[in-house]
Amino acid sequence: MQSLPASIPSLTQLPIDLLSSQMHSHFAKTYCQGIKKADYWKPIFEDSLDLIACLPIINAYIYKTKYRPGPVGRIDENLYWTANFVNMLSNYQSFHEYLRQYKSGENVNAHATHLVASAFSDPYLSYSAGLNGLAGPLHGLAQAFMKCLAKARSSLGDKD
């Protein structure tokens, strides 16, 4: 992650970082060793948990590198996923409330993720495909989401 130029868009950095994490895939390893199709779910489940755990760290690092230089906050095992993510970003409590309530619908990124996963690609590859869908111009280069976040932040009175 540190070797990527800061000029690379966030939605390009994230799939690159996730794809580089794919070398740790439990599914890829067990598939190469020979695993019964009925047991595919076990390493895919492990990969999914690992992916969910690493997403806040990777996203916080990208944010801190591109938009708000400084160290990434530490993980507190007493907090849940979104609270830790907010702490890694510098403790934006209003953003935490927004994330807690945010729900995403079916769209191009969810479809791409499901489609790639249907070929038994591991979660790292599948989720990266979905992220690439977010970066496309028909999805507004994710600008609509960023504008929504800015509006929510403004309405919650967060000026930082």
Residue frames relative to the residue before (quaternion, step in Angstrom):
aa qw qx qy qz dx dy dz
M 1.0000 0.0000 0.0000 0.0000 0.00 0.00 0.00
Q 0.6723 0.5233 -0.3022 0.4276 3.56 0.94 -0.84
S 0.6669 0.5209 -0.3125 0.4316 3.58 1.12 -0.50
L 0.5558 0.6031 -0.4041 0.4050 3.61 1.22 -0.18
P 0.4891 -0.6490 0.4847 0.3234 3.60 -0.96 0.77
A 0.5397 -0.6383 0.4455 0.3207 3.58 -1.00 0.80
S 0.5996 0.5923 -0.3585 0.4014 3.61 1.17 -0.43
I 0.5293 0.6115 -0.4247 0.4068 3.62 1.21 -0.25
P 0.5109 -0.6596 0.4482 0.3211 3.62 -0.82 0.92
S 0.6366 -0.5639 0.3804 0.3635 3.56 -1.12 0.74
L 0.7244 0.4365 -0.2540 0.4692 3.57 0.89 -0.91
T 0.5890 0.4701 -0.3952 0.5252 3.56 1.26 0.28
Q 0.6333 0.5402 -0.3258 0.4482 3.58 1.03 -0.77
L 0.6584 0.5485 -0.3271 0.3983 3.57 0.84 -0.93
P 0.6916 0.4362 -0.3144 0.4822 3.66 0.75 -0.82
I 0.6002 0.5470 -0.3698 0.4513 3.61 1.05 -0.66
D 0.6725 0.4941 -0.2934 0.4665 3.57 0.89 -0.93
L 0.6696 0.4909 -0.3058 0.4660 3.57 0.94 -0.83
L 0.6553 0.5064 -0.3174 0.4620 3.56 0.95 -0.82
S 0.6414 0.4988 -0.3417 0.4724 3.60 1.05 -0.61
S 0.6237 0.5265 -0.3323 0.4726 3.60 1.20 -0.48
Q 0.5176 0.6757 -0.3996 0.3403 3.57 1.22 -0.44
M 0.5518 0.6170 -0.4041 0.3893 3.60 1.14 -0.41
H 0.6607 0.4775 -0.2978 0.4968 3.60 1.28 -0.27
S 0.3638 0.7748 -0.4588 0.2383 3.59 1.28 0.08
H 0.4077 -0.6985 0.5423 0.2276 3.55 -0.85 1.06
F 0.6545 0.5270 -0.3176 0.4393 3.57 0.97 -0.86
A 0.6566 0.5115 -0.3236 0.4500 3.59 0.84 -0.94
K 0.6617 0.5123 -0.3024 0.4564 3.57 0.96 -0.88
T 0.7221 0.4320 -0.2665 0.4701 3.60 0.76 -0.98
Y 0.5946 0.5561 -0.3701 0.4474 3.59 1.10 -0.58
C 0.6718 0.4907 -0.2962 0.4692 3.58 0.94 -0.86
Q 0.6671 0.4877 -0.2944 0.4801 3.57 1.15 -0.60
G 0.5164 -0.6301 0.4141 0.4060 3.55 1.27 -0.33
I 0.1543 0.7751 -0.5888 0.1697 3.54 -0.32 1.28
K 0.5185 -0.6306 0.4772 0.3253 3.55 -1.07 0.72
K 0.5823 -0.6093 0.4144 0.3434 3.56 -1.01 0.85
A 0.6331 0.5469 -0.3321 0.4357 3.59 1.02 -0.73
D 0.7137 0.4316 -0.2475 0.4931 3.61 1.21 -0.42
Y 0.3416 0.7626 -0.4908 0.2467 3.62 1.23 0.09
W 0.6287 0.5894 -0.3427 0.3742 3.56 0.94 -0.87
K 0.6136 0.5871 -0.3644 0.3821 3.62 0.99 -0.71
P 0.7375 0.3672 -0.2632 0.5019 3.66 0.66 -0.92
I 0.5923 0.5483 -0.3785 0.4531 3.62 1.11 -0.52
F 0.6223 0.5280 -0.3317 0.4732 3.58 1.04 -0.74
E 0.6521 0.5066 -0.3109 0.4707 3.61 0.93 -0.86
D 0.6450 0.5102 -0.3162 0.4730 3.58 0.97 -0.84
S 0.6395 0.5334 -0.3272 0.4466 3.58 0.96 -0.83
L 0.6580 0.4962 -0.3084 0.4752 3.58 0.95 -0.85
D 0.6487 0.5093 -0.3179 0.4677 3.59 0.96 -0.85
L 0.6477 0.5267 -0.3118 0.4537 3.57 0.99 -0.87
I 0.6548 0.5056 -0.3096 0.4688 3.58 0.91 -0.91
A 0.6641 0.5127 -0.2999 0.4541 3.57 1.01 -0.79
C 0.7374 0.4299 -0.2514 0.4564 3.61 0.93 -0.78
L 0.5208 0.6755 -0.4150 0.3166 3.64 1.11 -0.45
P 0.6800 0.4683 -0.3361 0.4531 3.66 0.75 -0.79
I 0.6388 0.5325 -0.3308 0.4461 3.58 1.00 -0.78
I 0.6743 0.4840 -0.2935 0.4742 3.58 0.86 -0.93
N 0.6729 0.4959 -0.3018 0.4585 3.59 0.88 -0.91
A 0.6473 0.5089 -0.3230 0.4666 3.58 0.95 -0.82
Y 0.6420 0.5212 -0.3269 0.4575 3.57 0.96 -0.81
I 0.6522 0.5030 -0.3177 0.4698 3.59 0.91 -0.88
Y 0.6563 0.5147 -0.3140 0.4536 3.59 0.89 -0.92
K 0.6964 0.4707 -0.2831 0.4619 3.56 0.83 -0.97
T 0.6417 0.5179 -0.3244 0.4635 3.60 1.07 -0.63
K 0.7687 0.3991 -0.1972 0.4594 3.59 0.85 -0.99
Y 0.8495 0.2568 -0.0697 0.4556 3.56 0.77 -1.02
R 0.8141 0.0813 -0.0100 0.5750 3.58 1.00 -0.63
P 0.2075 -0.8288 0.5047 0.1240 3.58 0.32 1.22
G 0.4610 0.6323 -0.5248 0.3350 3.49 -1.06 0.86
P 0.6627 -0.5136 0.3532 0.4151 3.54 -1.24 0.18
V 0.4672 -0.6269 0.5437 0.3051 3.52 -1.26 0.57
G 0.5052 -0.6751 0.4520 0.2911 3.57 -0.88 0.95
R 0.5499 -0.6294 0.4516 0.3123 3.53 -1.26 0.43
I 0.4930 -0.6344 0.5112 0.3054 3.53 -1.27 0.52
D 0.1881 -0.7605 0.6152 0.0883 3.54 -0.98 0.93
E 0.3809 -0.7682 0.4698 0.2099 3.59 -0.44 1.18
N 0.6204 0.5466 -0.3416 0.4468 3.60 1.25 -0.23
L 0.6652 0.4727 -0.2949 0.4971 3.57 1.30 -0.19
Y 0.4650 -0.6579 0.5054 0.3090 3.55 -1.21 0.39
W 0.8220 -0.3547 0.1766 0.4091 3.50 -1.43 0.28
T 0.7466 0.4044 -0.2522 0.4642 3.62 0.59 -1.08
A 0.6197 0.5377 -0.3537 0.4491 3.60 1.03 -0.69
N 0.6462 0.4998 -0.3206 0.4795 3.58 0.99 -0.75
F 0.6253 0.5346 -0.3408 0.4551 3.57 0.97 -0.81
V 0.6584 0.4985 -0.3066 0.4732 3.58 0.90 -0.89
N 0.6418 0.5147 -0.3296 0.4632 3.61 0.96 -0.78
M 0.6432 0.5174 -0.3286 0.4588 3.59 1.01 -0.73
L 0.6754 0.4909 -0.2850 0.4707 3.59 1.17 -0.60
S 0.6177 -0.5301 0.3295 0.4784 3.61 1.25 -0.29
N 0.6065 -0.6406 0.3346 0.3314 3.54 1.08 0.74
Y 0.2072 0.7589 -0.5783 0.2160 3.58 0.69 1.11
Q 0.2387 -0.8259 0.4910 0.1411 3.60 0.03 1.22
S 0.6369 0.5156 -0.3518 0.4525 3.62 0.98 -0.68
F 0.6215 0.5225 -0.3326 0.4796 3.57 1.09 -0.70
H 0.6020 0.5599 -0.3490 0.4499 3.57 1.06 -0.72
E 0.6600 0.4988 -0.3097 0.4686 3.58 0.91 -0.86
Y 0.6427 0.5164 -0.3227 0.4649 3.57 0.99 -0.80
L 0.6635 0.4994 -0.3064 0.4653 3.61 0.89 -0.90
R 0.6305 0.5553 -0.3329 0.4282 3.55 0.97 -0.85
Q 0.7546 0.3931 -0.2041 0.4842 3.57 1.00 -0.79
Y 0.5388 0.6608 -0.3943 0.3428 3.59 1.23 -0.37
K 0.0111 -0.7696 0.6385 0.0020 3.54 -1.00 0.84
S 0.2485 -0.7789 0.5568 0.1467 3.57 -0.87 0.90
G 0.3478 -0.7480 0.5326 0.1892 3.55 -1.08 0.74
E 0.6645 -0.4526 0.3879 0.4508 3.52 -1.34 -0.05
N 0.2014 0.7582 -0.6002 0.1560 3.56 -0.83 0.97
V 0.7999 -0.3109 0.1866 0.4782 3.57 -1.26 -0.18
N 0.6803 0.4864 -0.3247 0.4418 3.60 0.88 -0.78
A 0.6417 0.4977 -0.3360 0.4772 3.61 0.99 -0.70
H 0.6460 0.5200 -0.3213 0.4572 3.57 0.98 -0.84
A 0.6631 0.5019 -0.3085 0.4617 3.59 0.90 -0.92
T 0.6336 0.5301 -0.3291 0.4574 3.57 0.98 -0.81
H 0.6778 0.4855 -0.2869 0.4718 3.57 0.89 -0.96
L 0.6505 0.5341 -0.3188 0.4359 3.56 0.95 -0.88
V 0.6878 0.4601 -0.2861 0.4831 3.59 0.84 -0.94
A 0.6436 0.5172 -0.3244 0.4616 3.61 1.00 -0.75
S 0.6113 0.5736 -0.3567 0.4124 3.60 1.07 -0.63
A 0.6461 0.4799 -0.3169 0.5019 3.59 1.28 -0.28
F 0.4974 -0.6703 0.3886 0.3903 3.58 1.37 0.26
S 0.2854 0.7093 -0.5741 0.2931 3.56 1.01 0.77
D 0.5262 -0.6397 0.4398 0.3471 3.57 -1.00 0.68
P 0.6986 -0.5054 0.3044 0.4047 3.60 -1.19 0.40
Y 0.5911 0.5659 -0.3837 0.4279 3.62 1.05 -0.58
L 0.6895 0.4644 -0.2716 0.4850 3.57 0.90 -0.94
S 0.6604 0.5263 -0.3062 0.4393 3.58 0.95 -0.90
Y 0.6971 0.4668 -0.2792 0.4672 3.57 0.82 -0.98
S 0.6109 0.5436 -0.3504 0.4567 3.60 1.05 -0.69
A 0.6155 0.5389 -0.3472 0.4584 3.59 1.04 -0.74
G 0.6551 0.5106 -0.3078 0.4640 3.57 0.97 -0.83
L 0.6407 0.5222 -0.3217 0.4620 3.57 1.00 -0.78
N 0.6355 0.5223 -0.3327 0.4612 3.55 1.01 -0.74
G 0.6022 0.5493 -0.3532 0.4591 3.59 1.13 -0.57
L 0.6245 0.5456 -0.3301 0.4509 3.59 1.07 -0.71
A 0.6959 0.5033 -0.2713 0.4344 3.55 1.06 -0.76
G 0.5278 0.6588 -0.4037 0.3528 3.61 1.23 -0.16
P 0.6105 -0.5983 0.3772 0.3564 3.58 -1.12 0.63
L 0.6344 0.5157 -0.3546 0.4536 3.63 1.06 -0.49
H 0.6587 0.4257 -0.3058 0.5398 3.56 1.26 -0.17
G 0.5513 -0.6524 0.3682 0.3672 3.55 1.29 0.34
L 0.4769 -0.6701 0.4288 0.3737 3.56 1.24 0.42
A 0.6020 -0.5884 0.3091 0.4426 3.53 1.23 0.75
Q 0.3726 0.7494 -0.4773 0.2677 3.59 1.25 0.24
A 0.6022 0.5604 -0.3716 0.4305 3.58 1.04 -0.67
F 0.6519 0.5046 -0.3125 0.4720 3.56 0.99 -0.83
M 0.6584 0.5071 -0.3142 0.4589 3.58 0.94 -0.86
K 0.6373 0.5101 -0.3264 0.4765 3.60 1.03 -0.75
C 0.6261 0.5331 -0.3287 0.4645 3.56 1.04 -0.79
L 0.6483 0.5100 -0.3141 0.4701 3.59 0.96 -0.85
A 0.6560 0.5120 -0.3122 0.4582 3.59 0.94 -0.89
K 0.6494 0.5119 -0.3095 0.4696 3.58 1.00 -0.84
A 0.6596 0.4973 -0.3091 0.4712 3.57 0.95 -0.88
R 0.6410 0.5279 -0.3188 0.4569 3.56 0.97 -0.84
S 0.6626 0.5087 -0.2937 0.4647 3.55 0.97 -0.90
S 0.6868 0.4853 -0.2872 0.4586 3.57 0.93 -0.90
L 0.6694 0.4691 -0.2951 0.4947 3.58 1.19 -0.45
G 0.5301 -0.6778 0.3770 0.3426 3.55 1.31 0.06
D 0.4638 0.6627 -0.4601 0.3660 3.61 1.19 0.37
K 0.1313 -0.8266 0.5463 0.0319 3.56 -0.40 1.24
D 0.6366 0.5511 -0.3298 0.4270 3.63 1.21 -0.29
